[in-house]
Amino acid sequence: MKPLLLVNENFPSPSTALLRAAGMDVVAIGESHPGMADREVLAVACAQSRWLLTFDTDYAELVFRRHLPPPPA
């Protein structure tokens, strides 16, 4: 079973396209909700059980220091 993916705005568009071409279910925040706050992105990933792909280290702060629920991966 392939994981559901959520890519953050900083994730490269060509990589998103390659994942989709490989048959992955990918939601791109930059396409659907540009400018969404990190807390909201994290909440979407959790609510939809999607793995979060990002280069943003702020998510570690939200999960480990602020104890927000983590996404599946």
TIKOL-944557 format. One record per residue: chain; x, y negated, z negated of N, C-alpha, C, CB in turn; residue in one letter; residue number from 0. Coordinates in nm, 2 decimals. Glycine has a CB too. Example, Ala and Ser with C-alpha at 12.3 -4.5 7.8 and 13.67 -1.06 7.14 Angstrom:
BEGIN
<pt ropa="A" n_x="1.32" n_y="0.57" n_z="-0.78" ca_x="1.23" ca_y="0.45" ca_z="-0.78" c_x="1.32" c_y="0.33" c_z="-0.78" cb_x="1.13" cb_y="0.45" cb_z="-0.90" lopa="A" vexlum="0"/>
<pt ropa="A" n_x="1.28" n_y="0.22" n_z="-0.71" ca_x="1.37" ca_y="0.11" ca_z="-0.71" c_x="1.29" c_y="0.00" c_z="-0.79" cb_x="1.41" cb_y="0.06" cb_z="-0.57" lopa="S" vexlum="1"/>
% end
This chain:
BEGIN
<pt ropa="A" n_x="0.08" n_y="0.12" n_z="0.00" ca_x="0.00" ca_y="0.00" ca_z="0.00" c_x="0.09" c_y="-0.13" c_z="0.00" cb_x="-0.09" cb_y="0.00" cb_z="-0.12" lopa="M" vexlum="0"/>
<pt ropa="A" n_x="0.06" n_y="-0.22" n_z="0.09" ca_x="0.14" ca_y="-0.34" ca_z="0.10" c_x="0.09" c_y="-0.44" c_z="0.00" cb_x="0.13" cb_y="-0.40" cb_z="0.24" lopa="K" vexlum="1"/>
<pt ropa="A" n_x="0.18" n_y="-0.51" n_z="-0.06" ca_x="0.14" ca_y="-0.62" ca_z="-0.16" c_x="0.07" c_y="-0.74" c_z="-0.09" cb_x="0.25" cb_y="-0.66" cb_z="-0.25" lopa="P" vexlum="2"/>
<pt ropa="A" n_x="-0.02" n_y="-0.80" n_z="-0.16" ca_x="-0.07" ca_y="-0.93" ca_z="-0.11" c_x="0.03" c_y="-1.04" c_z="-0.15" cb_x="-0.22" cb_y="-0.96" cb_z="-0.17" lopa="L" vexlum="3"/>
<pt ropa="A" n_x="0.05" n_y="-1.13" n_z="-0.06" ca_x="0.16" ca_y="-1.23" ca_z="-0.08" c_x="0.10" c_y="-1.37" c_z="-0.08" cb_x="0.27" cb_y="-1.22" cb_z="0.03" lopa="L" vexlum="4"/>
<pt ropa="A" n_x="0.15" n_y="-1.46" n_z="-0.16" ca_x="0.12" ca_y="-1.60" ca_z="-0.16" c_x="0.25" c_y="-1.67" c_z="-0.15" cb_x="0.05" cb_y="-1.64" cb_z="-0.30" lopa="L" vexlum="5"/>
<pt ropa="A" n_x="0.27" n_y="-1.75" n_z="-0.04" ca_x="0.39" ca_y="-1.82" ca_z="-0.02" c_x="0.38" c_y="-1.97" c_z="-0.06" cb_x="0.44" cb_y="-1.81" cb_z="0.13" lopa="V" vexlum="6"/>
<pt ropa="A" n_x="0.47" n_y="-2.02" n_z="-0.13" ca_x="0.47" ca_y="-2.16" ca_z="-0.18" c_x="0.51" c_y="-2.25" c_z="-0.06" cb_x="0.56" cb_y="-2.18" cb_z="-0.30" lopa="N" vexlum="7"/>
<pt ropa="A" n_x="0.49" n_y="-2.38" n_z="-0.08" ca_x="0.52" ca_y="-2.47" ca_z="0.03" c_x="0.66" c_y="-2.47" c_z="0.07" cb_x="0.48" cb_y="-2.61" cb_z="-0.01" lopa="E" vexlum="8"/>
<pt ropa="A" n_x="0.75" n_y="-2.44" n_z="-0.02" ca_x="0.89" ca_y="-2.44" ca_z="0.01" c_x="0.94" c_y="-2.32" c_z="0.08" cb_x="0.97" cb_y="-2.47" cb_z="-0.11" lopa="N" vexlum="9"/>
<pt ropa="A" n_x="0.86" n_y="-2.22" n_z="0.10" ca_x="0.89" ca_y="-2.10" ca_z="0.17" c_x="0.89" c_y="-2.12" c_z="0.32" cb_x="0.79" cb_y="-1.98" cb_z="0.14" lopa="F" vexlum="10"/>
<pt ropa="A" n_x="1.00" n_y="-2.08" n_z="0.39" ca_x="1.01" ca_y="-2.12" ca_z="0.53" c_x="0.90" c_y="-2.06" c_z="0.62" cb_x="1.15" cb_y="-2.06" cb_z="0.58" lopa="P" vexlum="11"/>
<pt ropa="A" n_x="0.85" n_y="-2.15" n_z="0.71" ca_x="0.74" ca_y="-2.11" ca_z="0.80" c_x="0.78" c_y="-1.99" c_z="0.89" cb_x="0.70" cb_y="-2.22" cb_z="0.88" lopa="S" vexlum="12"/>
<pt ropa="A" n_x="0.90" n_y="-1.99" n_z="0.94" ca_x="0.94" ca_y="-1.87" ca_z="1.03" c_x="0.94" c_y="-1.74" c_z="0.95" cb_x="1.08" cb_y="-1.89" cb_z="1.08" lopa="P" vexlum="13"/>
<pt ropa="A" n_x="0.97" n_y="-1.74" n_z="0.82" ca_x="0.96" ca_y="-1.62" ca_z="0.74" c_x="0.82" c_y="-1.58" c_z="0.71" cb_x="1.04" cb_y="-1.64" cb_z="0.60" lopa="S" vexlum="14"/>
<pt ropa="A" n_x="0.73" n_y="-1.68" n_z="0.69" ca_x="0.59" ca_y="-1.65" ca_z="0.68" c_x="0.54" c_y="-1.58" c_z="0.81" cb_x="0.51" cb_y="-1.78" cb_z="0.65" lopa="T" vexlum="15"/>
<pt ropa="A" n_x="0.57" n_y="-1.64" n_z="0.92" ca_x="0.53" ca_y="-1.58" ca_z="1.05" c_x="0.58" c_y="-1.44" c_z="1.07" cb_x="0.58" cb_y="-1.67" cb_z="1.16" lopa="A" vexlum="16"/>
<pt ropa="A" n_x="0.70" n_y="-1.41" n_z="1.03" ca_x="0.76" ca_y="-1.28" ca_z="1.04" c_x="0.68" c_y="-1.18" c_z="0.95" cb_x="0.91" cb_y="-1.28" cb_z="1.00" lopa="L" vexlum="17"/>
<pt ropa="A" n_x="0.65" n_y="-1.22" n_z="0.83" ca_x="0.58" ca_y="-1.14" ca_z="0.74" c_x="0.44" c_y="-1.10" c_z="0.79" cb_x="0.56" cb_y="-1.20" cb_z="0.60" lopa="L" vexlum="18"/>
<pt ropa="A" n_x="0.37" n_y="-1.20" n_z="0.85" ca_x="0.24" ca_y="-1.18" ca_z="0.91" c_x="0.25" c_y="-1.09" c_z="1.03" cb_x="0.18" cb_y="-1.31" cb_z="0.95" lopa="R" vexlum="19"/>
<pt ropa="A" n_x="0.36" n_y="-1.11" n_z="1.11" ca_x="0.38" ca_y="-1.02" ca_z="1.23" c_x="0.40" c_y="-0.88" c_z="1.19" cb_x="0.50" cb_y="-1.07" cb_z="1.31" lopa="A" vexlum="20"/>
<pt ropa="A" n_x="0.46" n_y="-0.86" n_z="1.07" ca_x="0.48" ca_y="-0.72" ca_z="1.02" c_x="0.36" c_y="-0.66" c_z="0.95" cb_x="0.60" cb_y="-0.73" cb_z="0.92" lopa="A" vexlum="21"/>
<pt ropa="A" n_x="0.25" n_y="-0.73" n_z="0.96" ca_x="0.12" ca_y="-0.68" ca_z="0.91" c_x="0.09" c_y="-0.71" c_z="0.76" cb_x="0.12" cb_y="-0.54" cb_z="0.92" lopa="G" vexlum="22"/>
<pt ropa="A" n_x="0.17" n_y="-0.80" n_z="0.70" ca_x="0.15" ca_y="-0.84" ca_z="0.56" c_x="0.03" c_y="-0.94" c_z="0.55" cb_x="0.28" cb_y="-0.90" cb_z="0.50" lopa="M" vexlum="23"/>
<pt ropa="A" n_x="-0.04" n_y="-0.93" n_z="0.44" ca_x="-0.15" ca_y="-1.02" ca_z="0.41" c_x="-0.08" c_y="-1.14" c_z="0.34" cb_x="-0.26" cb_y="-0.95" cb_z="0.32" lopa="D" vexlum="24"/>
<pt ropa="A" n_x="-0.07" n_y="-1.25" n_z="0.41" ca_x="0.00" ca_y="-1.37" ca_z="0.35" c_x="-0.09" c_y="-1.49" c_z="0.35" cb_x="0.13" cb_y="-1.40" cb_z="0.44" lopa="V" vexlum="25"/>
<pt ropa="A" n_x="-0.10" n_y="-1.55" n_z="0.23" ca_x="-0.17" ca_y="-1.68" ca_z="0.22" c_x="-0.06" c_y="-1.78" c_z="0.20" cb_x="-0.27" cb_y="-1.68" cb_z="0.10" lopa="V" vexlum="26"/>
<pt ropa="A" n_x="-0.06" n_y="-1.89" n_z="0.27" ca_x="0.04" ca_y="-2.00" ca_z="0.26" c_x="-0.02" c_y="-2.12" c_z="0.20" cb_x="0.11" cb_y="-2.03" cb_z="0.40" lopa="A" vexlum="27"/>
<pt ropa="A" n_x="0.03" n_y="-2.16" n_z="0.08" ca_x="-0.02" ca_y="-2.28" ca_z="0.01" c_x="-0.01" c_y="-2.40" c_z="0.10" cb_x="0.06" cb_y="-2.30" cb_z="-0.12" lopa="I" vexlum="28"/>
<pt ropa="A" n_x="0.10" n_y="-2.41" n_z="0.18" ca_x="0.12" ca_y="-2.53" ca_z="0.26" c_x="0.01" c_y="-2.54" c_z="0.37" cb_x="0.25" cb_y="-2.53" cb_z="0.33" lopa="G" vexlum="29"/>
<pt ropa="A" n_x="-0.05" n_y="-2.43" n_z="0.41" ca_x="-0.15" ca_y="-2.43" ca_z="0.51" c_x="-0.29" c_y="-2.46" c_z="0.45" cb_x="-0.15" cb_y="-2.30" cb_z="0.59" lopa="E" vexlum="30"/>
<pt ropa="A" n_x="-0.32" n_y="-2.40" n_z="0.34" ca_x="-0.45" ca_y="-2.40" ca_z="0.28" c_x="-0.47" c_y="-2.51" c_z="0.17" cb_x="-0.48" cb_y="-2.27" cb_z="0.22" lopa="S" vexlum="31"/>
<pt ropa="A" n_x="-0.36" n_y="-2.54" n_z="0.10" ca_x="-0.37" ca_y="-2.64" ca_z="-0.01" c_x="-0.24" c_y="-2.72" c_z="-0.03" cb_x="-0.41" cb_y="-2.57" cb_z="-0.14" lopa="H" vexlum="32"/>
<pt ropa="A" n_x="-0.20" n_y="-2.79" n_z="0.07" ca_x="-0.07" ca_y="-2.87" ca_z="0.06" c_x="-0.08" c_y="-2.96" c_z="-0.06" cb_x="-0.04" cb_y="-2.95" cb_z="0.19" lopa="P" vexlum="33"/>
<pt ropa="A" n_x="0.03" n_y="-2.97" n_z="-0.13" ca_x="0.05" ca_y="-3.06" ca_z="-0.25" c_x="-0.01" c_y="-3.00" c_z="-0.37" cb_x="-0.02" cb_y="-3.18" cb_z="-0.22" lopa="G" vexlum="34"/>
<pt ropa="A" n_x="-0.06" n_y="-2.88" n_z="-0.37" ca_x="-0.12" ca_y="-2.82" ca_z="-0.49" c_x="-0.01" c_y="-2.81" c_z="-0.60" cb_x="-0.17" cb_y="-2.67" cb_z="-0.46" lopa="M" vexlum="35"/>
<pt ropa="A" n_x="-0.05" n_y="-2.84" n_z="-0.73" ca_x="0.04" ca_y="-2.84" ca_z="-0.84" c_x="0.09" c_y="-2.69" c_z="-0.87" cb_x="-0.03" cb_y="-2.90" cb_z="-0.97" lopa="A" vexlum="36"/>
<pt ropa="A" n_x="0.21" n_y="-2.68" n_z="-0.92" ca_x="0.26" ca_y="-2.55" ca_z="-0.95" c_x="0.17" c_y="-2.46" c_z="-1.04" cb_x="0.40" cb_y="-2.56" cb_z="-1.02" lopa="D" vexlum="37"/>
<pt ropa="A" n_x="0.11" n_y="-2.52" n_z="-1.14" ca_x="0.02" ca_y="-2.45" ca_z="-1.23" c_x="-0.09" c_y="-2.39" c_z="-1.16" cb_x="-0.03" cb_y="-2.54" cb_z="-1.35" lopa="R" vexlum="38"/>
<pt ropa="A" n_x="-0.15" n_y="-2.47" n_z="-1.06" ca_x="-0.26" ca_y="-2.42" ca_z="-0.98" c_x="-0.22" c_y="-2.31" c_z="-0.89" cb_x="-0.32" cb_y="-2.53" cb_z="-0.90" lopa="E" vexlum="39"/>
<pt ropa="A" n_x="-0.10" n_y="-2.32" n_z="-0.83" ca_x="-0.04" ca_y="-2.22" ca_z="-0.74" c_x="-0.03" c_y="-2.09" c_z="-0.82" cb_x="0.09" cb_y="-2.26" cb_z="-0.68" lopa="V" vexlum="40"/>
<pt ropa="A" n_x="0.02" n_y="-2.10" n_z="-0.94" ca_x="0.04" ca_y="-1.98" ca_z="-1.02" c_x="-0.10" c_y="-1.92" c_z="-1.06" cb_x="0.11" cb_y="-2.02" cb_z="-1.15" lopa="L" vexlum="41"/>
<pt ropa="A" n_x="-0.19" n_y="-2.00" n_z="-1.08" ca_x="-0.33" ca_y="-1.95" ca_z="-1.11" c_x="-0.39" c_y="-1.88" c_z="-0.99" cb_x="-0.42" cb_y="-2.07" cb_z="-1.16" lopa="A" vexlum="42"/>
<pt ropa="A" n_x="-0.37" n_y="-1.93" n_z="-0.87" ca_x="-0.42" ca_y="-1.87" ca_z="-0.75" c_x="-0.35" c_y="-1.73" c_z="-0.74" cb_x="-0.39" cb_y="-1.95" cb_z="-0.63" lopa="V" vexlum="43"/>
<pt ropa="A" n_x="-0.22" n_y="-1.72" n_z="-0.75" ca_x="-0.15" ca_y="-1.60" ca_z="-0.74" c_x="-0.20" c_y="-1.49" c_z="-0.84" cb_x="0.00" cb_y="-1.62" cb_z="-0.76" lopa="A" vexlum="44"/>
<pt ropa="A" n_x="-0.23" n_y="-1.54" n_z="-0.96" ca_x="-0.28" ca_y="-1.44" ca_z="-1.06" c_x="-0.43" c_y="-1.40" c_z="-1.03" cb_x="-0.28" cb_y="-1.51" cb_z="-1.20" lopa="C" vexlum="45"/>
<pt ropa="A" n_x="-0.51" n_y="-1.50" n_z="-0.99" ca_x="-0.65" ca_y="-1.47" ca_z="-0.96" c_x="-0.67" c_y="-1.38" c_z="-0.84" cb_x="-0.73" cb_y="-1.60" cb_z="-0.94" lopa="A" vexlum="46"/>
<pt ropa="A" n_x="-0.58" n_y="-1.39" n_z="-0.75" ca_x="-0.59" ca_y="-1.31" ca_z="-0.62" c_x="-0.50" c_y="-1.19" c_z="-0.63" cb_x="-0.56" cb_y="-1.39" cb_z="-0.50" lopa="Q" vexlum="47"/>
<pt ropa="A" n_x="-0.43" n_y="-1.17" n_z="-0.74" ca_x="-0.33" ca_y="-1.06" ca_z="-0.75" c_x="-0.23" c_y="-1.05" c_z="-0.64" cb_x="-0.40" cb_y="-0.92" cb_z="-0.76" lopa="S" vexlum="48"/>
<pt ropa="A" n_x="-0.17" n_y="-1.17" n_z="-0.61" ca_x="-0.07" ca_y="-1.18" ca_z="-0.51" c_x="0.07" c_y="-1.21" c_z="-0.56" cb_x="-0.11" cb_y="-1.30" cb_z="-0.41" lopa="R" vexlum="49"/>
<pt ropa="A" n_x="0.16" n_y="-1.15" n_z="-0.50" ca_x="0.30" ca_y="-1.17" ca_z="-0.53" c_x="0.34" c_y="-1.32" c_z="-0.48" cb_x="0.40" cb_y="-1.07" cb_z="-0.46" lopa="W" vexlum="50"/>
<pt ropa="A" n_x="0.40" n_y="-1.39" n_z="-0.57" ca_x="0.44" ca_y="-1.53" ca_z="-0.54" c_x="0.58" c_y="-1.54" c_z="-0.48" cb_x="0.42" cb_y="-1.62" cb_z="-0.66" lopa="L" vexlum="51"/>
<pt ropa="A" n_x="0.59" n_y="-1.59" n_z="-0.36" ca_x="0.72" ca_y="-1.61" ca_z="-0.29" c_x="0.75" c_y="-1.76" c_z="-0.29" cb_x="0.72" cb_y="-1.55" cb_z="-0.15" lopa="L" vexlum="52"/>
<pt ropa="A" n_x="0.86" n_y="-1.79" n_z="-0.36" ca_x="0.90" ca_y="-1.93" ca_z="-0.37" c_x="1.05" c_y="-1.95" c_z="-0.40" cb_x="0.82" cb_y="-2.00" cb_z="-0.49" lopa="T" vexlum="53"/>
<pt ropa="A" n_x="1.10" n_y="-2.07" n_z="-0.37" ca_x="1.23" ca_y="-2.10" ca_z="-0.41" c_x="1.23" c_y="-2.20" c_z="-0.52" cb_x="1.31" cb_y="-2.16" cb_z="-0.28" lopa="F" vexlum="54"/>
<pt ropa="A" n_x="1.12" n_y="-2.22" n_z="-0.58" ca_x="1.10" ca_y="-2.32" ca_z="-0.69" c_x="1.12" c_y="-2.25" c_z="-0.82" cb_x="0.96" cb_y="-2.38" cb_z="-0.68" lopa="D" vexlum="55"/>
<pt ropa="A" n_x="1.22" n_y="-2.30" n_z="-0.90" ca_x="1.25" ca_y="-2.24" ca_z="-1.03" c_x="1.15" c_y="-2.28" c_z="-1.14" cb_x="1.39" cb_y="-2.27" cb_z="-1.07" lopa="T" vexlum="56"/>
<pt ropa="A" n_x="1.07" n_y="-2.38" n_z="-1.11" ca_x="0.97" ca_y="-2.43" ca_z="-1.21" c_x="0.88" c_y="-2.32" c_z="-1.26" cb_x="0.89" cb_y="-2.55" cb_z="-1.16" lopa="D" vexlum="57"/>
<pt ropa="A" n_x="0.86" n_y="-2.22" n_z="-1.18" ca_x="0.76" ca_y="-2.11" ca_z="-1.22" c_x="0.82" c_y="-2.03" c_z="-1.33" cb_x="0.74" cb_y="-2.02" cb_z="-1.10" lopa="Y" vexlum="58"/>
<pt ropa="A" n_x="0.95" n_y="-2.02" n_z="-1.34" ca_x="1.00" ca_y="-1.95" ca_z="-1.46" c_x="0.97" c_y="-2.03" c_z="-1.59" cb_x="1.16" cb_y="-1.93" cb_z="-1.44" lopa="A" vexlum="59"/>
<pt ropa="A" n_x="0.98" n_y="-2.16" n_z="-1.58" ca_x="0.94" ca_y="-2.25" ca_z="-1.69" c_x="0.80" c_y="-2.23" c_z="-1.73" cb_x="0.97" cb_y="-2.40" cb_z="-1.65" lopa="E" vexlum="60"/>
<pt ropa="A" n_x="0.71" n_y="-2.22" n_z="-1.63" ca_x="0.57" ca_y="-2.20" ca_z="-1.66" c_x="0.54" c_y="-2.07" c_z="-1.73" cb_x="0.49" cb_y="-2.22" cb_z="-1.54" lopa="L" vexlum="61"/>
<pt ropa="A" n_x="0.60" n_y="-1.96" n_z="-1.68" ca_x="0.57" ca_y="-1.83" ca_z="-1.73" c_x="0.65" c_y="-1.80" c_z="-1.86" cb_x="0.62" cb_y="-1.72" cb_z="-1.62" lopa="V" vexlum="62"/>
<pt ropa="A" n_x="0.77" n_y="-1.83" n_z="-1.87" ca_x="0.85" ca_y="-1.79" ca_z="-1.98" c_x="0.85" c_y="-1.89" c_z="-2.10" cb_x="0.99" cb_y="-1.76" cb_z="-1.94" lopa="F" vexlum="63"/>
<pt ropa="A" n_x="0.84" n_y="-2.02" n_z="-2.07" ca_x="0.84" ca_y="-2.12" ca_z="-2.18" c_x="0.70" c_y="-2.16" c_z="-2.21" cb_x="0.93" cb_y="-2.23" cb_z="-2.14" lopa="R" vexlum="64"/>
<pt ropa="A" n_x="0.62" n_y="-2.17" n_z="-2.11" ca_x="0.48" ca_y="-2.22" ca_z="-2.14" c_x="0.38" c_y="-2.11" c_z="-2.16" cb_x="0.44" cb_y="-2.32" cb_z="-2.03" lopa="R" vexlum="65"/>
<pt ropa="A" n_x="0.43" n_y="-1.99" n_z="-2.13" ca_x="0.35" ca_y="-1.87" ca_z="-2.15" c_x="0.22" c_y="-1.86" c_z="-2.07" cb_x="0.32" cb_y="-1.85" cb_z="-2.30" lopa="H" vexlum="66"/>
<pt ropa="A" n_x="0.23" n_y="-1.91" n_z="-1.95" ca_x="0.12" ca_y="-1.90" ca_z="-1.86" c_x="0.12" c_y="-1.76" c_z="-1.80" cb_x="0.12" cb_y="-2.00" cb_z="-1.74" lopa="L" vexlum="67"/>
<pt ropa="A" n_x="0.01" n_y="-1.70" n_z="-1.76" ca_x="0.00" ca_y="-1.56" ca_z="-1.71" c_x="0.09" c_y="-1.55" c_z="-1.58" cb_x="-0.14" cb_y="-1.52" cb_z="-1.69" lopa="P" vexlum="68"/>
<pt ropa="A" n_x="0.17" n_y="-1.45" n_z="-1.57" ca_x="0.25" ca_y="-1.43" ca_z="-1.45" c_x="0.17" c_y="-1.36" c_z="-1.34" cb_x="0.38" cb_y="-1.35" cb_z="-1.49" lopa="P" vexlum="69"/>
<pt ropa="A" n_x="0.21" n_y="-1.38" n_z="-1.22" ca_x="0.15" ca_y="-1.30" ca_z="-1.11" c_x="0.20" c_y="-1.16" c_z="-1.11" cb_x="0.17" cb_y="-1.37" cb_z="-0.97" lopa="P" vexlum="70"/>
<pt ropa="A" n_x="0.15" n_y="-1.07" n_z="-1.03" ca_x="0.20" ca_y="-0.93" ca_z="-1.03" c_x="0.35" c_y="-0.92" c_z="-1.01" cb_x="0.12" cb_y="-0.85" cb_z="-0.93" lopa="P" vexlum="71"/>
<pt ropa="A" n_x="0.41" n_y="-1.01" n_z="-0.93" ca_x="0.55" ca_y="-1.00" ca_z="-0.90" c_x="0.60" c_y="-1.14" c_z="-0.87" cb_x="0.59" cb_y="-0.90" cb_z="-0.79" lopa="A" vexlum="72"/>
% end
